[in-house]
Amino acid sequence: MTNTLKYKGSLANRTTAAQERARIEAIARHGEQVVLDFSDVISLSGSYADELFGVFTQRHGVQALKSTLKIKGASPAVTRSIGLAIQQRMTASAA
């Protein structure tokens, strides 16, 4: 089963991102895939991306990220923020 979570506006709050990550982790524990629809997202801060994607990747690994989360409709800027957050967390974990 796939769950789609739709986001809009500017996403910038680390606390909100932590809550979203917890929600996604709860869905993923049931073996379900999560589609994150960023079609209506204007901007995504580095701290939001780090808390949601960076922490998820650090906790569960890149393979879990790839198999569990699918991103839909993200602008190039949003995609860049997500990629940077993941890369920074993976670099920090390897150090």
TIMI-2910 file (N, C-alpha, C, CB; in pm, 1 decimal, decimal comma, always signed):
<rs>
+----------+----------+----------+----------+----------+----------+----------+----------+----------+----------+----------+----------+------+
!      n_x !      n_y !      n_z !     ca_x !     ca_y !     ca_z !      c_x !      c_y !      c_z !     cb_x !     cb_y !     cb_z ! resn !
+----------+----------+----------+----------+----------+----------+----------+----------+----------+----------+----------+----------+------+
!    +84,4 !   -118,5 !     +0,0 !     +0,0 !     +0,0 !     +0,0 !    +89,0 !   +124,9 !     +0,0 !    -96,1 !     -0,2 !   +122,9 !  Met !
!    +39,8 !   +229,1 !    -64,3 !   +113,7 !   +354,9 !    -71,4 !    +32,9 !   +465,3 !     -4,3 !   +145,6 !   +392,3 !   -218,5 !  Thr !
!   +100,4 !   +543,2 !    +74,6 !    +39,6 !   +659,5 !   +138,9 !    +97,3 !   +784,0 !    +75,0 !    +63,8 !   +659,2 !   +293,0 !  Asn !
!    +11,4 !   +879,3 !    +38,4 !    +58,0 !  +1005,0 !    -18,3 !    +35,8 !  +1116,6 !    +82,8 !    -14,6 !  +1036,1 !   -151,7 !  Thr !
!   +143,0 !  +1188,1 !   +112,9 !   +136,6 !  +1303,1 !   +202,1 !   +161,9 !  +1426,1 !   +117,1 !   +240,2 !  +1291,9 !   +320,3 !  Leu !
!    +70,4 !  +1521,4 !   +120,5 !    +80,0 !  +1640,6 !    +36,5 !   +120,8 !  +1760,9 !   +121,4 !    -54,4 !  +1668,0 !    -35,4 !  Lys !
!   +215,6 !  +1837,5 !    +69,5 !   +267,8 !  +1953,9 !   +140,6 !   +247,8 !  +2077,7 !    +54,9 !   +417,6 !  +1935,3 !   +176,1 !  Tyr !
!   +242,8 !  +2194,6 !   +121,8 !   +229,5 !  +2319,7 !    +46,5 !   +295,6 !  +2434,2 !   +120,8 !    +81,7 !  +2352,0 !    +20,6 !  Lys !
!   +324,3 !  +2539,3 !    +45,3 !   +381,9 !  +2660,0 !   +104,4 !   +531,4 !  +2649,1 !   +124,9 !   +315,7 !  +2689,8 !   +235,7 !  Gly !
!   +577,4 !  +2717,6 !   +228,9 !   +719,3 !  +2717,8 !   +264,8 !   +738,5 !  +2629,5 !   +387,2 !   +770,9 !  +2862,7 !   +292,0 !  Ser !
!   +825,3 !  +2533,2 !   +375,2 !   +852,1 !  +2440,6 !   +484,7 !   +985,4 !  +2477,7 !   +546,4 !   +852,2 !  +2292,5 !   +435,9 !  Leu !
!   +980,9 !  +2523,5 !   +670,9 !  +1104,0 !  +2575,8 !   +729,8 !  +1123,6 !  +2538,4 !   +876,3 !  +1105,9 !  +2724,1 !   +716,9 !  Ala !
!  +1028,0 !  +2477,1 !   +938,9 !  +1033,6 !  +2454,9 !  +1082,7 !  +1087,6 !  +2315,8 !  +1116,1 !   +895,4 !  +2473,3 !  +1144,0 !  Asn !
!  +1199,4 !  +2311,3 !  +1188,5 !  +1262,7 !  +2183,6 !  +1223,9 !  +1170,3 !  +2097,1 !  +1309,4 !  +1394,3 !  +2208,4 !  +1298,4 !  Arg !
!  +1094,9 !  +2158,1 !  +1399,2 !  +1002,9 !  +2083,1 !  +1485,4 !   +894,2 !  +2016,1 !  +1402,3 !   +939,5 !  +2175,9 !  +1591,0 !  Thr !
!   +838,5 !  +2088,9 !  +1307,6 !   +737,0 !  +2032,9 !  +1219,2 !   +795,1 !  +1918,5 !  +1136,0 !   +679,7 !  +2142,0 !  +1127,4 !  Thr !
!   +917,7 !  +1935,9 !  +1089,4 !   +983,8 !  +1831,0 !  +1011,4 !  +1003,7 !  +1704,9 !  +1096,2 !  +1119,7 !  +1881,1 !   +957,8 !  Ala !
!  +1037,7 !  +1721,0 !  +1222,4 !  +1055,7 !  +1605,8 !  +1311,8 !   +923,5 !  +1531,5 !  +1329,6 !  +1110,6 !  +1651,3 !  +1449,3 !  Ala !
!   +814,2 !  +1606,0 !  +1341,2 !   +681,8 !  +1544,2 !  +1353,5 !   +646,2 !  +1467,4 !  +1225,9 !   +574,5 !  +1651,6 !  +1382,9 !  Gln !
!   +676,4 !  +1525,9 !  +1112,0 !   +649,6 !  +1459,8 !   +984,2 !   +734,1 !  +1334,0 !   +969,7 !   +676,9 !  +1555,4 !   +867,2 !  Glu !
!   +860,6 !  +1341,9 !  +1009,3 !   +947,7 !  +1224,7 !  +1002,8 !   +892,7 !  +1112,6 !  +1089,3 !  +1090,3 !  +1260,6 !  +1046,8 !  Arg !
!   +845,9 !  +1146,1 !  +1208,2 !   +788,3 !  +1045,2 !  +1297,9 !   +665,0 !   +981,0 !  +1233,4 !   +750,9 !  +1108,7 !  +1434,7 !  Ala !
!   +584,0 !  +1061,4 !  +1167,8 !   +464,5 !  +1009,3 !  +1099,5 !   +504,9 !   +915,4 !   +985,8 !   +377,7 !  +1125,6 !  +1044,4 !  Arg !
!   +605,9 !   +955,5 !   +909,2 !   +654,8 !   +873,9 !   +798,1 !   +715,7 !   +743,7 !   +850,0 !   +758,8 !   +952,1 !   +715,0 !  Ile !
!   +793,3 !   +752,2 !   +957,6 !   +853,8 !   +632,6 !  +1016,2 !   +746,3 !   +535,1 !  +1064,4 !   +946,7 !   +671,1 !  +1132,7 !  Glu !
!   +637,2 !   +587,0 !  +1120,6 !   +528,1 !   +501,4 !  +1167,2 !   +462,9 !   +428,4 !  +1049,9 !   +423,0 !   +584,7 !  +1243,1 !  Ala !
!   +443,3 !   +497,8 !   +939,5 !   +386,1 !   +435,6 !   +819,2 !   +482,6 !   +330,3 !   +764,6 !   +355,4 !   +543,1 !   +710,2 !  Ile !
!   +610,1 !   +365,0 !   +759,6 !   +712,1 !   +275,8 !   +703,5 !   +728,2 !   +148,2 !   +786,4 !   +846,1 !   +348,6 !   +694,2 !  Ala !
!   +703,7 !   +157,1 !   +915,7 !   +713,8 !    +38,3 !  +1001,8 !   +616,3 !    -70,6 !   +958,5 !   +687,7 !    +76,2 !  +1147,9 !  Arg !
!   +509,9 !    -31,2 !   +891,5 !   +410,5 !   -126,9 !   +842,7 !   +445,4 !   -176,6 !   +702,8 !   +271,3 !    -63,4 !   +842,3 !  His !
!   +565,7 !   -141,7 !   +656,4 !   +610,7 !   -187,4 !   +526,1 !   +548,6 !   -113,6 !   +408,9 !   +582,8 !   -331,1 !   +512,6 !  Gly !
!   +489,9 !     +0,2 !   +436,2 !   +423,6 !    +76,2 !   +331,4 !   +515,7 !   +183,1 !   +273,9 !   +296,5 !   +140,1 !   +385,1 !  Glu !
!   +494,0 !   +213,4 !   +147,5 !   +569,7 !   +318,8 !    +80,8 !   +498,9 !   +452,4 !   +104,0 !   +584,8 !   +289,1 !    -72,0 !  Gln !
!   +578,1 !   +558,7 !   +111,4 !   +524,3 !   +692,6 !   +134,1 !   +563,8 !   +782,2 !    +17,2 !   +575,5 !   +751,6 !   +269,2 !  Val !
!   +463,5 !   +842,5 !    -44,9 !   +487,2 !   +939,8 !   -151,1 !   +472,8 !  +1077,9 !    -88,8 !   +387,6 !   +920,1 !   -272,1 !  Val !
!   +577,9 !  +1157,6 !   -101,3 !   +576,0 !  +1294,1 !    -50,3 !   +552,4 !  +1386,1 !   -169,8 !   +710,2 !  +1330,3 !    +25,5 !  Leu !
!   +435,0 !  +1446,1 !   -172,7 !   +397,0 !  +1531,8 !   -285,1 !   +432,7 !  +1676,5 !   -251,8 !   +244,7 !  +1518,3 !   -317,0 !  Asp !
!   +537,1 !  +1726,4 !   -319,3 !   +585,6 !  +1862,1 !   -297,5 !   +544,3 !  +1956,1 !   -410,9 !   +737,2 !  +1861,4 !   -283,0 !  Phe !
!   +441,6 !  +1919,4 !   -486,5 !   +397,2 !  +2000,0 !   -601,0 !   +363,8 !  +2143,5 !   -563,8 !   +277,0 !  +1936,3 !   -664,7 !  Ser !
!   +309,1 !  +2164,2 !   -444,4 !   +266,8 !  +2297,7 !   -401,3 !   +363,0 !  +2361,2 !   -300,6 !   +128,4 !  +2290,3 !   -340,8 !  Asp !
!   +484,1 !  +2308,0 !   -290,7 !   +583,1 !  +2362,7 !   -197,5 !   +664,2 !  +2470,4 !   -268,8 !   +676,8 !  +2250,4 !   -142,2 !  Val !
!   +668,6 !  +2587,6 !   -208,5 !   +740,9 !  +2701,5 !   -264,7 !   +889,5 !  +2692,4 !   -229,3 !   +681,1 !  +2834,6 !   -213,2 !  Ile !
!   +917,1 !  +2661,6 !   -102,4 !  +1056,4 !  +2651,6 !    -57,8 !  +1067,1 !  +2551,9 !    +56,7 !  +1110,4 !  +2790,0 !    -14,0 !  Ser !
!  +1187,5 !  +2498,1 !    +71,5 !  +1215,8 !  +2400,2 !   +175,0 !  +1349,8 !  +2439,0 !   +236,8 !  +1217,9 !  +2253,1 !   +117,6 !  Leu !
!  +1348,6 !  +2473,8 !   +363,5 !  +1473,1 !  +2518,3 !   +427,1 !  +1568,1 !  +2401,5 !   +448,3 !  +1443,7 !  +2586,9 !   +561,0 !  Ser !
!  +1694,1 !  +2435,0 !   +463,7 !  +1795,0 !  +2334,5 !   +491,6 !  +1767,9 !  +2261,4 !   +621,5 !  +1931,1 !  +2397,8 !   +496,1 !  Gly !
!  +1719,7 !  +2333,0 !   +722,7 !  +1693,4 !  +2268,7 !   +851,6 !  +1575,6 !  +2171,9 !   +842,5 !  +1665,9 !  +2374,4 !   +959,1 !  Ser !
!  +1472,8 !  +2207,1 !   +764,9 !  +1358,5 !  +2116,6 !   +746,0 !  +1405,6 !  +1991,2 !   +673,1 !  +1243,6 !  +2186,8 !   +666,2 !  Tyr !
!  +1480,2 !  +2011,1 !   +564,2 !  +1530,4 !  +1898,4 !   +485,2 !  +1619,8 !  +1808,7 !   +570,2 !  +1607,6 !  +1948,8 !   +361,9 !  Ala !
!  +1706,1 !  +1868,8 !   +651,6 !  +1794,9 !  +1791,0 !   +736,8 !  +1716,2 !  +1708,9 !   +836,7 !  +1892,5 !  +1882,0 !   +809,3 !  Asp !
!  +1621,5 !  +1771,4 !   +903,2 !  +1544,6 !  +1701,8 !  +1007,2 !  +1460,5 !  +1589,1 !   +949,5 !  +1454,6 !  +1800,0 !  +1081,1 !  Glu !
!  +1402,4 !  +1609,6 !   +833,5 !  +1317,9 !  +1506,6 !   +774,0 !  +1401,4 !  +1402,1 !   +699,7 !  +1216,5 !  +1570,1 !   +678,8 !  Leu !
!  +1475,7 !  +1444,1 !   +600,3 !  +1546,5 !  +1350,3 !   +513,1 !  +1682,6 !  +1308,8 !   +567,2 !  +1563,8 !  +1411,0 !   +377,2 !  Phe !
!  +1757,4 !  +1404,9 !   +620,6 !  +1889,6 !  +1373,6 !   +673,8 !  +1882,3 !  +1278,0 !   +791,3 !  +1960,6 !  +1500,3 !   +715,4 !  Gly !
!  +1796,8 !  +1309,2 !   +887,3 !  +1783,2 !  +1224,3 !  +1005,7 !  +1725,5 !  +1087,9 !   +967,2 !  +1693,4 !  +1292,8 !  +1111,6 !  Val !
!  +1625,9 !  +1085,9 !   +878,6 !  +1569,7 !   +958,1 !   +832,8 !  +1679,7 !   +870,1 !   +773,2 !  +1457,4 !   +981,9 !   +728,1 !  Phe !
!  +1761,2 !   +928,9 !   +686,7 !  +1868,4 !   +853,4 !   +621,9 !  +1971,7 !   +806,6 !   +722,5 !  +1935,3 !   +937,7 !   +514,6 !  Thr !
!  +2006,1 !   +892,4 !   +816,6 !  +2104,8 !   +855,5 !   +918,6 !  +2053,3 !   +739,2 !  +1004,8 !  +2138,1 !   +977,6 !  +1007,8 !  Gln !
!  +1925,8 !   +741,3 !  +1037,6 !  +1868,6 !   +637,5 !  +1122,9 !  +1845,0 !   +505,7 !  +1050,1 !  +1739,4 !   +685,7 !  +1180,9 !  Arg !
!  +1798,8 !   +514,7 !   +925,4 !  +1749,9 !   +394,9 !   +856,1 !  +1834,5 !   +352,4 !   +736,4 !  +1610,0 !   +418,0 !   +810,3 !  His !
!  +1922,6 !   +441,5 !   +690,0 !  +2009,1 !   +407,9 !   +577,5 !  +1953,4 !   +452,6 !   +443,2 !  +2032,8 !   +260,4 !   +574,6 !  Gly !
!  +2042,4 !   +460,4 !   +346,8 !  +2006,6 !   +506,7 !   +213,1 !  +1908,9 !   +410,0 !   +145,9 !  +2132,6 !   +523,3 !   +126,9 !  Val !
!  +1929,8 !   +279,9 !   +166,6 !  +1841,4 !   +181,6 !   +102,0 !  +1698,0 !   +196,2 !   +151,6 !  +1891,6 !    +38,3 !   +128,2 !  Gln !
!  +1679,5 !   +218,3 !   +280,8 !  +1544,6 !   +238,4 !   +335,5 !  +1483,4 !   +366,2 !   +279,2 !  +1548,5 !   +244,5 !   +490,2 !  Ala !
!  +1566,0 !   +469,0 !   +265,7 !  +1518,3 !   +594,6 !   +207,4 !  +1466,7 !   +569,6 !    +66,2 !  +1630,9 !   +701,2 !   +206,1 !  Leu !
!  +1546,5 !   +499,7 !    -14,1 !  +1509,2 !   +474,1 !   -153,1 !  +1386,8 !   +384,5 !   -165,5 !  +1625,0 !   +411,5 !   -226,6 !  Lys !
!  +1375,2 !   +285,7 !    -79,6 !  +1263,6 !   +192,4 !    -91,8 !  +1135,4 !   +243,1 !    -26,0 !  +1301,7 !    +60,1 !    -31,7 !  Ser !
!  +1148,5 !   +331,7 !    +70,7 !  +1031,6 !   +378,1 !   +146,1 !   +973,6 !   +508,4 !    +93,6 !  +1067,9 !   +395,3 !   +290,5 !  Thr !
!  +1060,4 !   +605,6 !    +62,7 !  +1013,4 !   +738,7 !    +26,4 !  +1024,0 !   +765,1 !   -123,7 !  +1091,9 !   +843,5 !   +102,3 !  Leu !
!   +920,2 !   +821,0 !   -178,2 !   +920,3 !   +867,6 !   -316,3 !   +878,1 !  +1014,2 !   -314,4 !   +824,7 !   +780,8 !   -407,3 !  Lys !
!   +953,9 !  +1096,4 !   -384,6 !   +924,9 !  +1239,8 !   -387,9 !   +859,5 !  +1273,0 !   -521,0 !  +1054,5 !  +1324,4 !   -366,8 !  Ile !
!   +751,8 !  +1347,0 !   -513,3 !   +675,0 !  +1381,0 !   -632,3 !   +660,5 !  +1532,8 !   -643,3 !   +536,1 !  +1313,1 !   -628,9 !  Lys !
!   +681,9 !  +1585,8 !   -761,6 !   +652,1 !  +1725,0 !   -791,0 !   +743,1 !  +1829,0 !   -729,0 !   +517,8 !  +1752,7 !   -749,2 !  Gly !
!   +859,3 !  +1789,8 !   -682,1 !   +949,7 !  +1885,8 !   -617,5 !  +1020,8 !  +1971,2 !   -721,9 !  +1053,3 !  +1812,3 !   -529,7 !  Ala !
!  +1031,9 !  +2098,9 !   -694,0 !  +1106,3 !  +2190,1 !   -781,7 !  +1255,2 !  +2157,1 !   -771,4 !  +1079,5 !  +2340,4 !   -743,7 !  Ser !
!  +1334,9 !  +2205,3 !   -866,4 !  +1479,7 !  +2182,2 !   -857,8 !  +1540,4 !  +2233,7 !   -727,1 !  +1549,4 !  +2248,3 !   -975,2 !  Pro !
!  +1493,8 !  +2348,2 !   -678,2 !  +1547,7 !  +2404,3 !   -553,4 !  +1514,6 !  +2314,5 !   -433,9 !  +1491,9 !  +2546,4 !   -529,8 !  Ala !
!  +1394,3 !  +2262,5 !   -430,1 !  +1353,6 !  +2173,6 !   -321,1 !  +1432,9 !  +2043,0 !   -329,2 !  +1200,6 !  +2145,3 !   -326,9 !  Val !
!  +1447,1 !  +1989,5 !   -448,8 !  +1523,7 !  +1866,9 !   -468,7 !  +1668,3 !  +1885,8 !   -424,3 !  +1518,5 !  +1823,7 !   -615,7 !  Thr !
!  +1724,9 !  +2001,1 !   -454,9 !  +1862,5 !  +2032,9 !   -415,6 !  +1875,5 !  +2036,2 !   -263,1 !  +1906,1 !  +2168,6 !   -475,8 !  Arg !
!  +1779,8 !  +2099,0 !   -195,0 !  +1783,3 !  +2104,7 !    -47,7 !  +1779,4 !  +1965,0 !    +13,4 !  +1665,6 !  +2188,2 !     +5,6 !  Ser !
!  +1695,7 !  +1879,4 !    -42,4 !  +1683,2 !  +1742,7 !     +7,9 !  +1814,3 !  +1666,5 !    -13,6 !  +1565,8 !  +1669,2 !    -62,0 !  Ile !
!  +1868,1 !  +1675,7 !   -133,2 !  +1992,7 !  +1606,1 !   -165,2 !  +2108,6 !  +1651,1 !    -79,2 !  +2027,2 !  +1626,2 !   -309,4 !  Gly !
!  +2117,8 !  +1780,7 !    -57,4 !  +2224,0 !  +1836,3 !    +26,9 !  +2213,9 !  +1784,7 !   +169,7 !  +2218,3 !  +1989,1 !    +26,3 !  Leu !
!  +2092,4 !  +1783,0 !   +223,0 !  +2072,1 !  +1737,8 !   +361,3 !  +2114,6 !  +1592,2 !   +376,7 !  +1924,4 !  +1754,7 !   +403,0 !  Ala !
!  +2077,3 !  +1509,2 !   +281,0 !  +2114,3 !  +1367,6 !   +285,8 !  +2265,8 !  +1352,1 !   +275,6 !  +2044,5 !  +1289,0 !   +172,3 !  Ile !
!  +2324,3 !  +1424,0 !   +181,5 !  +2469,4 !  +1415,5 !   +160,2 !  +2545,7 !  +1458,8 !   +285,2 !  +2511,3 !  +1502,4 !    +40,2 !  Gln !
!  +2503,4 !  +1567,9 !   +347,9 !  +2572,1 !  +1617,0 !   +467,7 !  +2562,3 !  +1517,9 !   +582,9 !  +2514,3 !  +1751,4 !   +510,3 !  Gln !
!  +2447,7 !  +1456,8 !   +601,3 !  +2431,4 !  +1358,9 !   +709,0 !  +2512,8 !  +1232,8 !   +682,5 !  +2283,9 !  +1322,8 !   +726,1 !  Arg !
!  +2517,0 !  +1189,9 !   +557,5 !  +2593,9 !  +1070,6 !   +523,7 !  +2743,3 !  +1096,5 !   +539,0 !  +2562,3 !  +1025,1 !   +380,7 !  Met !
!  +2788,6 !  +1215,2 !   +502,1 !  +2928,7 !  +1252,9 !   +518,0 !  +2964,1 !  +1257,6 !   +666,3 !  +2956,9 !  +1389,6 !   +450,8 !  Thr !
!  +2875,0 !  +1315,2 !   +747,3 !  +2899,3 !  +1325,4 !   +891,8 !  +2902,1 !  +1187,3 !   +956,3 !  +2791,5 !  +1412,8 !   +958,8 !  Ala !
!  +2817,7 !  +1096,3 !   +909,2 !  +2813,8 !   +960,7 !   +964,6 !  +2939,3 !   +882,8 !   +930,5 !  +2691,7 !   +886,0 !   +913,7 !  Ser !
!  +2994,2 !   +908,6 !   +813,8 !  +3112,9 !   +836,8 !   +768,8 !  +3239,7 !   +885,4 !   +840,2 !  +3128,9 !   +852,5 !   +618,0 !  Ala !
!  +3234,2 !  +1006,3 !   +892,9 !  +3353,3 !  +1065,3 !   +956,9 !  +3381,2 !  +1006,2 !  +1093,1 !  +3337,2 !  +1214,9 !   +970,1 !  Ala !
+----------+----------+----------+----------+----------+----------+----------+----------+----------+----------+----------+----------+------+
</rs>
